[in-house]
Amino acid sequence: MSTFKILSLDGGGTWALIQVRALQKIYGDDATGHEVLSHFNLVSANSGGSLVLGGLIENLPLSEIGALFSDANQRSKIFVPLGIIHLIDKVLEATLHLGPKYSTSRKLLGIQAALPKYGATPLNELPASLANGRARPRILIPTFDYDLRRETFFRSDTNSLANGMIDKTAPTVAEAIHASTNAPINYFDQPAQFPSSPTVFGSHRYWDGAVAGYNNPVLAAVTETLANQSRYDVDPSQLRVLSIGTGNTSLPLVERGSPVPSATELVVHPQTPWLAADIAEMATSIMSDPPDAATYIAHVMLGGAVSCDPQQCKSGLVVRMNPLIRPICKDNAWVLPSGLSDTDFARLVKLDMDATNPEDVKLIDHFCAQWIQDAVPNQAVRANERFETLIGQDLFSSALKAWRDFGA
């Protein structure tokens, strides 16, 4: 049996620019989408990551996929502000920082415009040419059914043994991405619907797959593969998984005996609970855990060794690439990572996933560049509360080497 490679792309709005930069570092600045896809047997992506996947399916050069997030005109077609008729939403957002800011229906139009070749193609009808003559990768996109209140997976392999649905119909590429990118409460105003497929999906409405716990879809991708190992002719020991994130904030809590912070922005300061803050906390927590736990669970599922000792760090079949906004523990003190100023660090901590201001997007790109240069830490598969690596790699260069050693 040959190696079976999985690419998993987290959600994260405009921060998905980070995934494009990582893919450029691995496969070349101007590698095309189909060139990248040719390296993988299955690709799973959520939210902003599904937009990156859409660009790969469209066969855009990675530089053009990056422009979907870095170019203000391109961003404005996805993040379309609500009009004056949404006055109540605007008042809530301005006063309580609570409530939607963007139009769901106009987002679908923006996605369709960005994907003129394949956006209208059903997932299960994508051509073999997607992989430059090799067998095309299976596509898996998670979302959350608003009315049923449970996860839904959109697949290119509708005959998957993990697909328990009686109706095996697949939505179009643009529709699947539209559902997966539909972050609720503080972002888009309505659940996503598919007006072009009323007979099949007309009664279903969708939120972002993160609501179901799949902002990091790596665990779903591994499960999908293992459920079909006989059909895909896969030996689990031959799986190789690349999981790319969109940046996470991971600040330590000040406790008795913990390292002393060199600046206040480097640690968590407990806030007094109140309704609006708690709703916002809940809305953003779907971006953190269980998604952070998914990589570790996937590692263990694939037989990876575990460790609780940073002096005996382990690696396995899952490579995680994800820059972290977090301090470094040095001489029993929390200090800034070398690649970020205190001002940049504080700004990054406060940036939301829908950062659309040009200066904010430039800061995300700078943060990513520092990560690639090992001046910002990489997220390990597992670390302790002092961020000492137990499993995986804590530098981008180490994660890149680990993936290349798999024959990337």
Contacts in CASP RR format, 6 or more apart in sequence:
PFRMAT RR
TARGET T0000
AUTHOR 0000-0000-0000
METHOD contacts of the structure
MODEL  1
MSTFKILSLDGGGTWALIQVRALQKIYGDDATGHEVLSHFNLVSANSGGS
LVLGGLIENLPLSEIGALFSDANQRSKIFVPLGIIHLIDKVLEATLHLGP
KYSTSRKLLGIQAALPKYGATPLNELPASLANGRARPRILIPTFDYDLRR
ETFFRSDTNSLANGMIDKTAPTVAEAIHASTNAPINYFDQPAQFPSSPTV
FGSHRYWDGAVAGYNNPVLAAVTETLANQSRYDVDPSQLRVLSIGTGNTS
LPLVERGSPVPSATELVVHPQTPWLAADIAEMATSIMSDPPDAATYIAHV
MLGGAVSCDPQQCKSGLVVRMNPLIRPICKDNAWVLPSGLSDTDFARLVK
LDMDATNPEDVKLIDHFCAQWIQDAVPNQAVRANERFETLIGQDLFSSAL
KAWRDFGA
1 233 0 8 1.000
1 234 0 8 1.000
1 235 0 8 1.000
1 238 0 8 1.000
2 238 0 8 1.000
3 238 0 8 1.000
3 239 0 8 1.000
3 240 0 8 1.000
3 406 0 8 1.000
3 407 0 8 1.000
4 41 0 8 1.000
4 42 0 8 1.000
4 225 0 8 1.000
4 232 0 8 1.000
4 234 0 8 1.000
4 238 0 8 1.000
4 239 0 8 1.000
4 240 0 8 1.000
5 39 0 8 1.000
5 40 0 8 1.000
5 41 0 8 1.000
5 42 0 8 1.000
5 239 0 8 1.000
5 240 0 8 1.000
5 241 0 8 1.000
5 242 0 8 1.000
5 406 0 8 1.000
6 40 0 8 1.000
6 41 0 8 1.000
6 42 0 8 1.000
6 43 0 8 1.000
6 44 0 8 1.000
6 218 0 8 1.000
6 221 0 8 1.000
6 222 0 8 1.000
6 225 0 8 1.000
6 239 0 8 1.000
6 240 0 8 1.000
6 241 0 8 1.000
6 242 0 8 1.000
7 39 0 8 1.000
7 40 0 8 1.000
7 42 0 8 1.000
7 43 0 8 1.000
7 44 0 8 1.000
7 45 0 8 1.000
7 137 0 8 1.000
7 242 0 8 1.000
7 244 0 8 1.000
8 43 0 8 1.000
8 44 0 8 1.000
8 45 0 8 1.000
8 216 0 8 1.000
8 217 0 8 1.000
8 218 0 8 1.000
8 221 0 8 1.000
8 241 0 8 1.000
8 242 0 8 1.000
8 243 0 8 1.000
8 244 0 8 1.000
9 16 0 8 1.000
9 19 0 8 1.000
9 43 0 8 1.000
9 44 0 8 1.000
9 45 0 8 1.000
9 46 0 8 1.000
9 48 0 8 1.000
9 49 0 8 1.000
9 50 0 8 1.000
9 52 0 8 1.000
9 53 0 8 1.000
9 217 0 8 1.000
9 244 0 8 1.000
9 245 0 8 1.000
10 16 0 8 1.000
10 19 0 8 1.000
10 46 0 8 1.000
10 47 0 8 1.000
10 48 0 8 1.000
10 49 0 8 1.000
10 215 0 8 1.000
10 216 0 8 1.000
10 217 0 8 1.000
10 243 0 8 1.000
10 244 0 8 1.000
10 245 0 8 1.000
10 246 0 8 1.000
10 247 0 8 1.000
10 291 0 8 1.000
10 322 0 8 1.000
11 45 0 8 1.000
11 46 0 8 1.000
11 47 0 8 1.000
11 48 0 8 1.000
11 49 0 8 1.000
11 50 0 8 1.000
11 208 0 8 1.000
11 210 0 8 1.000
11 215 0 8 1.000
11 216 0 8 1.000
11 245 0 8 1.000
11 246 0 8 1.000
11 287 0 8 1.000
11 353 0 8 1.000
12 47 0 8 1.000
12 48 0 8 1.000
12 49 0 8 1.000
12 215 0 8 1.000
12 245 0 8 1.000
12 246 0 8 1.000
12 247 0 8 1.000
12 287 0 8 1.000
12 353 0 8 1.000
13 47 0 8 1.000
13 48 0 8 1.000
13 49 0 8 1.000
13 51 0 8 1.000
13 69 0 8 1.000
13 181 0 8 1.000
13 183 0 8 1.000
13 246 0 8 1.000
13 353 0 8 1.000
13 354 0 8 1.000
14 69 0 8 1.000
14 75 0 8 1.000
14 79 0 8 1.000
14 353 0 8 1.000
14 354 0 8 1.000
14 355 0 8 1.000
14 356 0 8 1.000
14 361 0 8 1.000
14 364 0 8 1.000
15 48 0 8 1.000
15 246 0 8 1.000
15 247 0 8 1.000
15 353 0 8 1.000
15 355 0 8 1.000
15 364 0 8 1.000
16 47 0 8 1.000
16 48 0 8 1.000
16 49 0 8 1.000
16 51 0 8 1.000
16 52 0 8 1.000
16 69 0 8 1.000
16 246 0 8 1.000
17 66 0 8 1.000
17 69 0 8 1.000
17 70 0 8 1.000
17 361 0 8 1.000
17 364 0 8 1.000
17 365 0 8 1.000
17 368 0 8 1.000
18 244 0 8 1.000
18 245 0 8 1.000
18 246 0 8 1.000
18 247 0 8 1.000
18 322 0 8 1.000
18 323 0 8 1.000
18 364 0 8 1.000
18 367 0 8 1.000
18 368 0 8 1.000
18 371 0 8 1.000
19 49 0 8 1.000
19 52 0 8 1.000
19 244 0 8 1.000
19 245 0 8 1.000
19 246 0 8 1.000
20 52 0 8 1.000
20 62 0 8 1.000
20 65 0 8 1.000
20 66 0 8 1.000
20 69 0 8 1.000
21 365 0 8 1.000
21 368 0 8 1.000
21 369 0 8 1.000
21 372 0 8 1.000
22 244 0 8 1.000
22 321 0 8 1.000
22 368 0 8 1.000
22 372 0 8 1.000
22 396 0 8 1.000
23 31 0 8 1.000
23 36 0 8 1.000
23 52 0 8 1.000
23 62 0 8 1.000
23 244 0 8 1.000
24 31 0 8 1.000
24 62 0 8 1.000
24 63 0 8 1.000
25 372 0 8 1.000
25 396 0 8 1.000
25 400 0 8 1.000
26 400 0 8 1.000
26 403 0 8 1.000
26 404 0 8 1.000
26 408 0 8 1.000
27 35 0 8 1.000
27 36 0 8 1.000
27 39 0 8 1.000
27 62 0 8 1.000
27 408 0 8 1.000
28 62 0 8 1.000
29 62 0 8 1.000
29 63 0 8 1.000
30 61 0 8 1.000
30 62 0 8 1.000
30 63 0 8 1.000
31 61 0 8 1.000
31 62 0 8 1.000
32 59 0 8 1.000
32 60 0 8 1.000
32 61 0 8 1.000
32 62 0 8 1.000
33 55 0 8 1.000
33 56 0 8 1.000
33 57 0 8 1.000
33 58 0 8 1.000
33 59 0 8 1.000
33 60 0 8 1.000
33 61 0 8 1.000
33 62 0 8 1.000
33 65 0 8 1.000
34 56 0 8 1.000
34 59 0 8 1.000
34 129 0 8 1.000
34 130 0 8 1.000
34 131 0 8 1.000
34 132 0 8 1.000
35 132 0 8 1.000
36 56 0 8 1.000
36 62 0 8 1.000
37 43 0 8 1.000
37 56 0 8 1.000
37 57 0 8 1.000
37 130 0 8 1.000
37 131 0 8 1.000
37 132 0 8 1.000
37 136 0 8 1.000
37 137 0 8 1.000
38 131 0 8 1.000
38 132 0 8 1.000
38 133 0 8 1.000
38 134 0 8 1.000
39 408 0 8 1.000
40 137 0 8 1.000
41 135 0 8 1.000
41 137 0 8 1.000
41 138 0 8 1.000
41 225 0 8 1.000
41 232 0 8 1.000
42 137 0 8 1.000
42 138 0 8 1.000
42 139 0 8 1.000
42 140 0 8 1.000
42 221 0 8 1.000
42 224 0 8 1.000
42 225 0 8 1.000
43 53 0 8 1.000
43 56 0 8 1.000
43 137 0 8 1.000
43 138 0 8 1.000
43 139 0 8 1.000
43 140 0 8 1.000
43 221 0 8 1.000
44 139 0 8 1.000
44 140 0 8 1.000
44 141 0 8 1.000
44 142 0 8 1.000
44 217 0 8 1.000
44 218 0 8 1.000
44 220 0 8 1.000
44 221 0 8 1.000
44 224 0 8 1.000
45 52 0 8 1.000
45 53 0 8 1.000
45 140 0 8 1.000
45 141 0 8 1.000
45 180 0 8 1.000
45 217 0 8 1.000
46 141 0 8 1.000
46 142 0 8 1.000
46 180 0 8 1.000
46 208 0 8 1.000
46 209 0 8 1.000
46 210 0 8 1.000
46 214 0 8 1.000
46 215 0 8 1.000
46 216 0 8 1.000
46 217 0 8 1.000
47 180 0 8 1.000
47 181 0 8 1.000
47 183 0 8 1.000
47 208 0 8 1.000
47 209 0 8 1.000
47 210 0 8 1.000
47 215 0 8 1.000
48 180 0 8 1.000
48 181 0 8 1.000
48 246 0 8 1.000
49 246 0 8 1.000
50 141 0 8 1.000
50 176 0 8 1.000
50 177 0 8 1.000
50 180 0 8 1.000
50 181 0 8 1.000
51 68 0 8 1.000
51 69 0 8 1.000
51 78 0 8 1.000
51 111 0 8 1.000
51 114 0 8 1.000
51 177 0 8 1.000
51 181 0 8 1.000
52 65 0 8 1.000
52 68 0 8 1.000
53 139 0 8 1.000
53 141 0 8 1.000
53 177 0 8 1.000
54 115 0 8 1.000
54 118 0 8 1.000
54 119 0 8 1.000
54 173 0 8 1.000
54 177 0 8 1.000
55 64 0 8 1.000
55 65 0 8 1.000
55 68 0 8 1.000
55 114 0 8 1.000
55 115 0 8 1.000
56 65 0 8 1.000
57 115 0 8 1.000
57 118 0 8 1.000
57 119 0 8 1.000
57 126 0 8 1.000
57 130 0 8 1.000
57 139 0 8 1.000
57 173 0 8 1.000
58 114 0 8 1.000
58 115 0 8 1.000
58 116 0 8 1.000
58 117 0 8 1.000
58 118 0 8 1.000
58 119 0 8 1.000
59 117 0 8 1.000
59 130 0 8 1.000
67 74 0 8 1.000
68 74 0 8 1.000
68 75 0 8 1.000
68 78 0 8 1.000
68 114 0 8 1.000
69 75 0 8 1.000
69 361 0 8 1.000
70 361 0 8 1.000
70 365 0 8 1.000
72 356 0 8 1.000
72 358 0 8 1.000
72 361 0 8 1.000
74 114 0 8 1.000
75 356 0 8 1.000
75 361 0 8 1.000
76 356 0 8 1.000
77 109 0 8 1.000
77 110 0 8 1.000
77 113 0 8 1.000
77 114 0 8 1.000
78 107 0 8 1.000
78 110 0 8 1.000
78 111 0 8 1.000
78 114 0 8 1.000
78 181 0 8 1.000
79 101 0 8 1.000
79 102 0 8 1.000
79 107 0 8 1.000
79 354 0 8 1.000
79 356 0 8 1.000
80 102 0 8 1.000
80 103 0 8 1.000
80 106 0 8 1.000
80 107 0 8 1.000
80 110 0 8 1.000
81 101 0 8 1.000
81 102 0 8 1.000
81 103 0 8 1.000
82 89 0 8 1.000
82 90 0 8 1.000
82 100 0 8 1.000
82 101 0 8 1.000
82 102 0 8 1.000
82 103 0 8 1.000
82 189 0 8 1.000
83 90 0 8 1.000
83 103 0 8 1.000
86 100 0 8 1.000
86 189 0 8 1.000
89 99 0 8 1.000
89 100 0 8 1.000
89 101 0 8 1.000
89 189 0 8 1.000
92 98 0 8 1.000
92 99 0 8 1.000
93 99 0 8 1.000
93 100 0 8 1.000
93 101 0 8 1.000
93 186 0 8 1.000
96 276 0 8 1.000
97 186 0 8 1.000
97 276 0 8 1.000
97 280 0 8 1.000
98 185 0 8 1.000
98 186 0 8 1.000
98 276 0 8 1.000
98 279 0 8 1.000
98 280 0 8 1.000
99 185 0 8 1.000
99 186 0 8 1.000
100 184 0 8 1.000
100 185 0 8 1.000
100 186 0 8 1.000
100 187 0 8 1.000
100 188 0 8 1.000
100 189 0 8 1.000
101 186 0 8 1.000
101 187 0 8 1.000
101 354 0 8 1.000
102 187 0 8 1.000
102 188 0 8 1.000
102 189 0 8 1.000
102 354 0 8 1.000
103 188 0 8 1.000
103 189 0 8 1.000
104 182 0 8 1.000
104 188 0 8 1.000
104 189 0 8 1.000
104 190 0 8 1.000
104 191 0 8 1.000
104 192 0 8 1.000
105 190 0 8 1.000
107 178 0 8 1.000
107 181 0 8 1.000
107 182 0 8 1.000
107 188 0 8 1.000
107 192 0 8 1.000
108 174 0 8 1.000
108 175 0 8 1.000
108 178 0 8 1.000
108 192 0 8 1.000
111 119 0 8 1.000
111 174 0 8 1.000
111 177 0 8 1.000
111 178 0 8 1.000
111 181 0 8 1.000
112 119 0 8 1.000
112 120 0 8 1.000
112 174 0 8 1.000
115 173 0 8 1.000
115 174 0 8 1.000
115 177 0 8 1.000
118 126 0 8 1.000
118 173 0 8 1.000
119 172 0 8 1.000
119 173 0 8 1.000
119 174 0 8 1.000
120 172 0 8 1.000
120 173 0 8 1.000
120 174 0 8 1.000
120 196 0 8 1.000
121 172 0 8 1.000
121 173 0 8 1.000
122 169 0 8 1.000
122 170 0 8 1.000
122 171 0 8 1.000
122 172 0 8 1.000
122 173 0 8 1.000
123 139 0 8 1.000
123 141 0 8 1.000
123 154 0 8 1.000
123 155 0 8 1.000
123 156 0 8 1.000
123 158 0 8 1.000
123 170 0 8 1.000
123 171 0 8 1.000
123 172 0 8 1.000
123 173 0 8 1.000
123 176 0 8 1.000
124 155 0 8 1.000
124 156 0 8 1.000
124 157 0 8 1.000
124 158 0 8 1.000
124 168 0 8 1.000
124 170 0 8 1.000
125 170 0 8 1.000
126 136 0 8 1.000
126 139 0 8 1.000
126 156 0 8 1.000
126 173 0 8 1.000
127 136 0 8 1.000
128 135 0 8 1.000
128 136 0 8 1.000
129 136 0 8 1.000
130 136 0 8 1.000
130 137 0 8 1.000
131 137 0 8 1.000
136 156 0 8 1.000
138 155 0 8 1.000
138 156 0 8 1.000
138 157 0 8 1.000
138 160 0 8 1.000
138 224 0 8 1.000
139 154 0 8 1.000
139 155 0 8 1.000
139 156 0 8 1.000
139 157 0 8 1.000
140 153 0 8 1.000
140 154 0 8 1.000
140 155 0 8 1.000
140 156 0 8 1.000
140 217 0 8 1.000
140 220 0 8 1.000
140 221 0 8 1.000
140 224 0 8 1.000
141 153 0 8 1.000
141 154 0 8 1.000
141 155 0 8 1.000
141 176 0 8 1.000
141 177 0 8 1.000
141 179 0 8 1.000
141 180 0 8 1.000
142 151 0 8 1.000
142 152 0 8 1.000
142 153 0 8 1.000
142 154 0 8 1.000
142 180 0 8 1.000
142 209 0 8 1.000
142 212 0 8 1.000
142 214 0 8 1.000
142 217 0 8 1.000
142 220 0 8 1.000
143 151 0 8 1.000
143 152 0 8 1.000
143 153 0 8 1.000
143 154 0 8 1.000
143 176 0 8 1.000
143 179 0 8 1.000
143 180 0 8 1.000
143 182 0 8 1.000
143 192 0 8 1.000
143 206 0 8 1.000
143 207 0 8 1.000
143 208 0 8 1.000
143 209 0 8 1.000
143 212 0 8 1.000
144 150 0 8 1.000
144 151 0 8 1.000
144 152 0 8 1.000
144 206 0 8 1.000
144 207 0 8 1.000
144 208 0 8 1.000
144 209 0 8 1.000
144 210 0 8 1.000
144 211 0 8 1.000
144 212 0 8 1.000
145 151 0 8 1.000
145 152 0 8 1.000
145 204 0 8 1.000
145 205 0 8 1.000
145 206 0 8 1.000
146 191 0 8 1.000
146 204 0 8 1.000
146 205 0 8 1.000
146 206 0 8 1.000
146 207 0 8 1.000
147 203 0 8 1.000
147 204 0 8 1.000
147 205 0 8 1.000
148 204 0 8 1.000
150 212 0 8 1.000
151 209 0 8 1.000
151 212 0 8 1.000
151 213 0 8 1.000
151 214 0 8 1.000
152 179 0 8 1.000
152 204 0 8 1.000
152 206 0 8 1.000
153 162 0 8 1.000
153 163 0 8 1.000
153 220 0 8 1.000
153 224 0 8 1.000
154 170 0 8 1.000
154 171 0 8 1.000
154 176 0 8 1.000
154 179 0 8 1.000
154 180 0 8 1.000
155 163 0 8 1.000
155 170 0 8 1.000
155 224 0 8 1.000
156 170 0 8 1.000
157 163 0 8 1.000
157 228 0 8 1.000
158 168 0 8 1.000
158 169 0 8 1.000
158 170 0 8 1.000
159 168 0 8 1.000
160 224 0 8 1.000
160 227 0 8 1.000
160 228 0 8 1.000
160 231 0 8 1.000
161 227 0 8 1.000
161 228 0 8 1.000
161 231 0 8 1.000
162 223 0 8 1.000
162 224 0 8 1.000
162 227 0 8 1.000
162 228 0 8 1.000
167 200 0 8 1.000
169 197 0 8 1.000
169 200 0 8 1.000
169 201 0 8 1.000
170 176 0 8 1.000
171 179 0 8 1.000
171 194 0 8 1.000
171 197 0 8 1.000
171 200 0 8 1.000
171 201 0 8 1.000
172 194 0 8 1.000
172 196 0 8 1.000
172 197 0 8 1.000
175 194 0 8 1.000
175 196 0 8 1.000
175 197 0 8 1.000
175 201 0 8 1.000
178 192 0 8 1.000
178 194 0 8 1.000
178 206 0 8 1.000
179 192 0 8 1.000
179 194 0 8 1.000
179 206 0 8 1.000
179 207 0 8 1.000
179 209 0 8 1.000
180 206 0 8 1.000
180 208 0 8 1.000
180 209 0 8 1.000
181 192 0 8 1.000
181 208 0 8 1.000
182 188 0 8 1.000
182 191 0 8 1.000
182 192 0 8 1.000
182 206 0 8 1.000
182 207 0 8 1.000
182 208 0 8 1.000
183 207 0 8 1.000
183 208 0 8 1.000
183 210 0 8 1.000
183 353 0 8 1.000
183 354 0 8 1.000
184 191 0 8 1.000
184 207 0 8 1.000
184 208 0 8 1.000
184 211 0 8 1.000
184 283 0 8 1.000
185 279 0 8 1.000
185 283 0 8 1.000
186 280 0 8 1.000
186 283 0 8 1.000
186 284 0 8 1.000
186 352 0 8 1.000
187 353 0 8 1.000
187 354 0 8 1.000
190 205 0 8 1.000
191 205 0 8 1.000
191 206 0 8 1.000
191 207 0 8 1.000
192 205 0 8 1.000
192 206 0 8 1.000
192 207 0 8 1.000
193 201 0 8 1.000
193 202 0 8 1.000
193 204 0 8 1.000
193 205 0 8 1.000
193 206 0 8 1.000
194 200 0 8 1.000
194 201 0 8 1.000
194 202 0 8 1.000
194 204 0 8 1.000
208 215 0 8 1.000
208 286 0 8 1.000
209 215 0 8 1.000
210 286 0 8 1.000
210 287 0 8 1.000
210 291 0 8 1.000
211 286 0 8 1.000
213 286 0 8 1.000
213 290 0 8 1.000
213 291 0 8 1.000
214 220 0 8 1.000
214 291 0 8 1.000
214 294 0 8 1.000
215 286 0 8 1.000
215 287 0 8 1.000
215 291 0 8 1.000
216 243 0 8 1.000
216 245 0 8 1.000
216 291 0 8 1.000
216 292 0 8 1.000
216 294 0 8 1.000
216 295 0 8 1.000
217 294 0 8 1.000
218 241 0 8 1.000
218 243 0 8 1.000
218 294 0 8 1.000
218 295 0 8 1.000
218 298 0 8 1.000
218 318 0 8 1.000
219 294 0 8 1.000
219 295 0 8 1.000
219 297 0 8 1.000
219 298 0 8 1.000
219 301 0 8 1.000
221 241 0 8 1.000
221 298 0 8 1.000
222 239 0 8 1.000
222 241 0 8 1.000
222 298 0 8 1.000
222 301 0 8 1.000
222 302 0 8 1.000
223 301 0 8 1.000
225 232 0 8 1.000
225 234 0 8 1.000
225 239 0 8 1.000
226 234 0 8 1.000
226 236 0 8 1.000
226 301 0 8 1.000
228 234 0 8 1.000
229 235 0 8 1.000
229 236 0 8 1.000
236 302 0 8 1.000
236 303 0 8 1.000
237 302 0 8 1.000
237 317 0 8 1.000
239 302 0 8 1.000
239 317 0 8 1.000
240 317 0 8 1.000
240 319 0 8 1.000
240 406 0 8 1.000
240 407 0 8 1.000
241 298 0 8 1.000
241 302 0 8 1.000
241 317 0 8 1.000
241 318 0 8 1.000
241 319 0 8 1.000
242 319 0 8 1.000
242 321 0 8 1.000
242 403 0 8 1.000
242 408 0 8 1.000
243 295 0 8 1.000
243 298 0 8 1.000
243 318 0 8 1.000
243 319 0 8 1.000
243 320 0 8 1.000
243 321 0 8 1.000
243 322 0 8 1.000
244 321 0 8 1.000
244 322 0 8 1.000
245 320 0 8 1.000
245 321 0 8 1.000
245 322 0 8 1.000
245 379 0 8 1.000
246 322 0 8 1.000
246 353 0 8 1.000
247 322 0 8 1.000
247 323 0 8 1.000
247 324 0 8 1.000
247 325 0 8 1.000
247 367 0 8 1.000
247 379 0 8 1.000
248 287 0 8 1.000
248 288 0 8 1.000
248 292 0 8 1.000
248 322 0 8 1.000
248 323 0 8 1.000
248 324 0 8 1.000
248 325 0 8 1.000
248 379 0 8 1.000
249 324 0 8 1.000
249 325 0 8 1.000
249 326 0 8 1.000
249 348 0 8 1.000
249 349 0 8 1.000
250 324 0 8 1.000
250 325 0 8 1.000
250 326 0 8 1.000
250 379 0 8 1.000
250 387 0 8 1.000
251 266 0 8 1.000
251 267 0 8 1.000
251 268 0 8 1.000
251 325 0 8 1.000
251 326 0 8 1.000
251 327 0 8 1.000
251 349 0 8 1.000
252 258 0 8 1.000
252 259 0 8 1.000
252 261 0 8 1.000
252 266 0 8 1.000
252 267 0 8 1.000
252 268 0 8 1.000
252 326 0 8 1.000
252 327 0 8 1.000
252 334 0 8 1.000
252 385 0 8 1.000
252 386 0 8 1.000
252 387 0 8 1.000
253 267 0 8 1.000
253 268 0 8 1.000
253 270 0 8 1.000
254 261 0 8 1.000
254 267 0 8 1.000
254 268 0 8 1.000
254 269 0 8 1.000
259 329 0 8 1.000
259 332 0 8 1.000
259 333 0 8 1.000
259 334 0 8 1.000
259 386 0 8 1.000
260 332 0 8 1.000
260 333 0 8 1.000
260 334 0 8 1.000
261 267 0 8 1.000
261 327 0 8 1.000
261 333 0 8 1.000
261 334 0 8 1.000
262 327 0 8 1.000
262 333 0 8 1.000
262 334 0 8 1.000
262 335 0 8 1.000
262 336 0 8 1.000
263 336 0 8 1.000
263 342 0 8 1.000
265 342 0 8 1.000
265 345 0 8 1.000
265 346 0 8 1.000
265 349 0 8 1.000
266 327 0 8 1.000
266 334 0 8 1.000
266 335 0 8 1.000
266 336 0 8 1.000
266 345 0 8 1.000
267 327 0 8 1.000
267 334 0 8 1.000
271 277 0 8 1.000
284 352 0 8 1.000
284 353 0 8 1.000
287 353 0 8 1.000
292 379 0 8 1.000
295 318 0 8 1.000
295 320 0 8 1.000
295 381 0 8 1.000
296 381 0 8 1.000
296 382 0 8 1.000
296 391 0 8 1.000
298 318 0 8 1.000
299 316 0 8 1.000
299 317 0 8 1.000
299 318 0 8 1.000
299 381 0 8 1.000
299 382 0 8 1.000
299 391 0 8 1.000
300 306 0 8 1.000
302 316 0 8 1.000
302 317 0 8 1.000
302 318 0 8 1.000
303 316 0 8 1.000
303 317 0 8 1.000
304 314 0 8 1.000
304 316 0 8 1.000
304 317 0 8 1.000
304 391 0 8 1.000
305 314 0 8 1.000
305 316 0 8 1.000
305 391 0 8 1.000
306 314 0 8 1.000
306 382 0 8 1.000
306 390 0 8 1.000
306 391 0 8 1.000
307 313 0 8 1.000
307 314 0 8 1.000
307 382 0 8 1.000
307 390 0 8 1.000
307 391 0 8 1.000
308 384 0 8 1.000
308 390 0 8 1.000
309 390 0 8 1.000
310 384 0 8 1.000
310 388 0 8 1.000
310 389 0 8 1.000
310 390 0 8 1.000
313 389 0 8 1.000
313 390 0 8 1.000
313 391 0 8 1.000
313 392 0 8 1.000
314 390 0 8 1.000
314 391 0 8 1.000
314 392 0 8 1.000
315 391 0 8 1.000
315 392 0 8 1.000
315 393 0 8 1.000
315 402 0 8 1.000
316 381 0 8 1.000
316 391 0 8 1.000
316 392 0 8 1.000
318 381 0 8 1.000
319 392 0 8 1.000
319 393 0 8 1.000
319 399 0 8 1.000
319 402 0 8 1.000
319 403 0 8 1.000
319 406 0 8 1.000
320 378 0 8 1.000
320 379 0 8 1.000
320 380 0 8 1.000
320 381 0 8 1.000
320 392 0 8 1.000
320 393 0 8 1.000
320 399 0 8 1.000
321 378 0 8 1.000
321 379 0 8 1.000
321 396 0 8 1.000
321 399 0 8 1.000
321 400 0 8 1.000
321 403 0 8 1.000
322 378 0 8 1.000
322 379 0 8 1.000
323 367 0 8 1.000
323 368 0 8 1.000
323 370 0 8 1.000
323 371 0 8 1.000
323 376 0 8 1.000
323 377 0 8 1.000
323 378 0 8 1.000
323 379 0 8 1.000
323 396 0 8 1.000
324 376 0 8 1.000
324 377 0 8 1.000
324 378 0 8 1.000
324 379 0 8 1.000
325 345 0 8 1.000
325 348 0 8 1.000
325 349 0 8 1.000
325 367 0 8 1.000
325 376 0 8 1.000
326 337 0 8 1.000
326 377 0 8 1.000
326 387 0 8 1.000
327 334 0 8 1.000
327 335 0 8 1.000
327 336 0 8 1.000
327 337 0 8 1.000
328 334 0 8 1.000
328 335 0 8 1.000
328 336 0 8 1.000
328 337 0 8 1.000
328 377 0 8 1.000
328 387 0 8 1.000
329 335 0 8 1.000
329 386 0 8 1.000
329 387 0 8 1.000
329 388 0 8 1.000
336 342 0 8 1.000
336 345 0 8 1.000
337 345 0 8 1.000
337 370 0 8 1.000
337 375 0 8 1.000
337 376 0 8 1.000
337 377 0 8 1.000
338 375 0 8 1.000
339 370 0 8 1.000
339 373 0 8 1.000
339 375 0 8 1.000
339 376 0 8 1.000
340 348 0 8 1.000
340 367 0 8 1.000
340 370 0 8 1.000
340 375 0 8 1.000
340 376 0 8 1.000
344 363 0 8 1.000
344 366 0 8 1.000
344 367 0 8 1.000
347 360 0 8 1.000
347 363 0 8 1.000
348 363 0 8 1.000
348 364 0 8 1.000
348 367 0 8 1.000
351 360 0 8 1.000
351 363 0 8 1.000
351 364 0 8 1.000
355 361 0 8 1.000
355 364 0 8 1.000
367 376 0 8 1.000
370 376 0 8 1.000
371 377 0 8 1.000
371 378 0 8 1.000
371 396 0 8 1.000
372 396 0 8 1.000
373 396 0 8 1.000
374 395 0 8 1.000
374 396 0 8 1.000
374 397 0 8 1.000
377 387 0 8 1.000
377 394 0 8 1.000
377 395 0 8 1.000
378 393 0 8 1.000
378 394 0 8 1.000
378 395 0 8 1.000
378 396 0 8 1.000
378 398 0 8 1.000
378 399 0 8 1.000
379 394 0 8 1.000
380 389 0 8 1.000
380 390 0 8 1.000
380 391 0 8 1.000
380 392 0 8 1.000
380 393 0 8 1.000
380 394 0 8 1.000
381 391 0 8 1.000
381 392 0 8 1.000
382 389 0 8 1.000
382 390 0 8 1.000
382 391 0 8 1.000
382 392 0 8 1.000
383 389 0 8 1.000
383 390 0 8 1.000
383 394 0 8 1.000
384 390 0 8 1.000
387 394 0 8 1.000
392 399 0 8 1.000
392 402 0 8 1.000
393 399 0 8 1.000
393 402 0 8 1.000
END
